[in-house]
Amino acid sequence: MNFSARLQQLPSVADLSALHLLDPDGQVIATLENKPGQAGSLAVYNALSTLYGGTITPAAASLGLEWYAEHTADAHAHPGKHPNIDRLVAWASGTASYRAQRVPALPAAA
């Protein structure tokens, strides 16, 4: 399944403005925002954290690499081009788990 098809199967992130990724010490190490260019990664990381109890474990990271499909091969061929995939590559080969903190979207003004 390619990345676009996978995204259609993941839960909506319309209720999120961002997702903070926290290291084992609770420090924010990255923020994925709900905006063009990051919304797909936000959906992947959000779905992974939901499946794995609010964390991104090495197993979750490995699954995420499968979900990124064709983009994972491109990330391996061009390190640094896809930082959100590069992060999962590192996490999949490690032992640490990273917490995902959801940032709700603000209600639209009436």
Buried (B, 14 or more C-beta within 10 A) or exposed (E): EEBEEBBEEBEEBEEBBBBBBBEEEEEEEBBBBBEEEBBBBBBBBBBBBBBBEEBBBBBBBBBBBEBBBEBBEEBBEEEEEBEBBBBBBEBBEEEEBBBBBBBEEEEEEE
